[in-house]
Amino acid sequence: MKIRTLIWILLLITGILCVLSTAMHWPELELYVKPTTVPLFFMLYWFNVKKVDGLFLIILLLCFLGDIFLLTRIDNSLMYVLLSYTICYIILFYFLYKNYQPIDYSAIDVVLFVVFFVAWTYVTYELYQAVEPSMGDVRFYGVSYLVILYLLLVAAVFHYINVRSAKSLWFLIAILNFVISDSSFALNQFYMPSIEFEIINSIYQLLAVFFLVKFKISSPMSLKLKDL
């Protein structure tokens, strides 16, 4: 069996077990299974590139630490989770800067971006209104986190509309999955506890890291394509 095939099988098994442990409220299973997902994603990345990007490894490490802080529930664990992912998202801005290309927007592109911007601003405001009253001691970290995630999705959409490449599409999908995952986590934590929110968070968090890996292993040449 090829090692890449084995990694895919292990990822499928651990992903299913992660979601199942959340749905069935089996914290003991989640404690042992969830920390294995990011290392498996690293292996998937490692066996598909010629040279490992050290900065991307930091991103995977921060995702891993976020999982550990959340699972171990140490003192101020939520604050550490927010800090881990906040730093992760800030670093992701660098990849947008690194892959920047001169702006080439058509009139339709401008309209599409404006429609997205208005809709996303409204959704972010409504999310803030829902979760802010219950944030308590982590309010500063939570609001900062929300603002950074808001700006990251705006930047990812702006970049994709401008470049329209497979690589930029994977990045956009990854950020969108982070948005869905984090929104579900915030609503479950600060607005209305719900098993549905927990399951959505579990699924989309795994998908977010997966699509980040897809972004990194995509060919750089795809950035030159304009008609995907």
Solvent accessible surface area in square Angstrom, and as a share of the most:
residue,aa,sasa,rsa
1,M,173,0.77
2,K,160,0.68
3,I,76,0.39
4,R,116,0.42
5,T,61,0.35
6,L,79,0.39
7,I,1,0.00
8,W,118,0.42
9,I,67,0.34
10,L,69,0.34
11,L,17,0.09
12,L,119,0.59
13,I,84,0.43
14,T,18,0.10
15,G,16,0.16
16,I,101,0.51
17,L,55,0.27
18,C,0,0.00
19,V,35,0.20
20,L,69,0.35
21,S,1,0.01
22,T,15,0.08
23,A,34,0.26
24,M,98,0.44
25,H,119,0.53
26,W,111,0.39
27,P,82,0.52
28,E,118,0.53
29,L,52,0.26
30,E,40,0.18
31,L,76,0.38
32,Y,164,0.62
33,V,15,0.09
34,K,13,0.05
35,P,25,0.16
36,T,56,0.32
37,T,2,0.01
38,V,9,0.05
39,P,58,0.36
40,L,17,0.08
41,F,12,0.05
42,F,59,0.25
43,M,61,0.27
44,L,3,0.02
45,Y,2,0.01
46,W,131,0.46
47,F,60,0.25
48,N,57,0.29
49,V,38,0.22
50,K,216,0.92
51,K,176,0.74
52,V,47,0.27
53,D,34,0.17
54,G,45,0.43
55,L,56,0.28
56,F,1,0.00
57,L,58,0.29
58,I,78,0.40
59,I,0,0.00
60,L,6,0.03
61,L,95,0.47
62,L,18,0.09
63,C,1,0.00
64,F,57,0.24
65,L,58,0.29
66,G,1,0.01
67,D,5,0.03
68,I,47,0.24
69,F,48,0.20
70,L,43,0.22
71,L,33,0.16
72,T,65,0.38
73,R,186,0.68
74,I,82,0.42
75,D,125,0.65
76,N,98,0.50
77,S,18,0.12
78,L,30,0.15
79,M,42,0.19
80,Y,75,0.29
81,V,11,0.06
82,L,15,0.08
83,L,65,0.33
84,S,6,0.04
85,Y,11,0.04
86,T,19,0.11
87,I,84,0.42
88,C,0,0.00
89,Y,0,0.00
90,I,91,0.46
91,I,27,0.14
92,L,1,0.00
93,F,64,0.27
94,Y,96,0.37
95,F,3,0.01
96,L,19,0.09
97,Y,167,0.64
98,K,118,0.50
99,N,22,0.11
100,Y,129,0.49
101,Q,38,0.17
102,P,106,0.67
103,I,105,0.53
104,D,91,0.47
105,Y,47,0.18
106,S,59,0.38
107,A,81,0.63
108,I,123,0.62
109,D,6,0.03
110,V,73,0.42
111,V,91,0.52
112,L,92,0.46
113,F,36,0.15
114,V,77,0.44
115,V,93,0.53
116,F,44,0.18
117,F,83,0.35
118,V,92,0.53
119,A,52,0.40
120,W,19,0.07
121,T,55,0.32
122,Y,140,0.53
123,V,77,0.44
124,T,15,0.09
125,Y,121,0.46
126,E,76,0.34
127,L,21,0.10
128,Y,57,0.22
129,Q,93,0.41
130,A,27,0.21
131,V,3,0.02
132,E,40,0.18
133,P,103,0.65
134,S,68,0.44
135,M,12,0.05
136,G,56,0.54
137,D,148,0.77
138,V,20,0.12
139,R,108,0.39
140,F,146,0.61
141,Y,67,0.25
142,G,6,0.06
143,V,38,0.22
144,S,37,0.24
145,Y,22,0.09
146,L,20,0.10
147,V,73,0.42
148,I,31,0.15
149,L,6,0.03
150,Y,33,0.13
151,L,88,0.44
152,L,0,0.00
153,L,6,0.03
154,V,22,0.12
155,A,29,0.22
156,A,1,0.01
157,V,15,0.09
158,F,62,0.26
159,H,16,0.07
160,Y,46,0.17
161,I,17,0.09
162,N,8,0.04
163,V,0,0.00
164,R,69,0.25
165,S,1,0.00
166,A,35,0.27
167,K,16,0.07
168,S,2,0.01
169,L,66,0.33
170,W,66,0.23
171,F,3,0.01
172,L,25,0.13
173,I,44,0.22
174,A,0,0.00
175,I,0,0.00
176,L,81,0.40
177,N,9,0.05
178,F,1,0.00
179,V,10,0.06
180,I,59,0.30
181,S,1,0.01
182,D,24,0.12
183,S,23,0.15
184,S,7,0.04
185,F,36,0.15
186,A,18,0.14
187,L,37,0.19
188,N,24,0.12
189,Q,88,0.39
190,F,25,0.11
191,Y,128,0.49
192,M,103,0.46
193,P,111,0.70
194,S,22,0.14
195,I,57,0.29
196,E,105,0.47
197,F,41,0.17
198,E,53,0.24
199,I,47,0.24
200,I,60,0.31
201,N,23,0.12
202,S,7,0.04
203,I,63,0.32
204,Y,67,0.25
205,Q,21,0.09
206,L,21,0.11
207,L,65,0.32
208,A,0,0.00
209,V,6,0.03
210,F,39,0.16
211,F,34,0.14
212,L,0,0.00
213,V,0,0.00
214,K,53,0.22
215,F,6,0.03
216,K,33,0.14
217,I,51,0.26
218,S,20,0.13
219,S,62,0.40
220,P,95,0.60
221,M,124,0.55
222,S,16,0.10
223,L,22,0.11
224,K,142,0.60
225,L,87,0.43
226,K,84,0.35
227,D,138,0.72
228,L,106,0.53
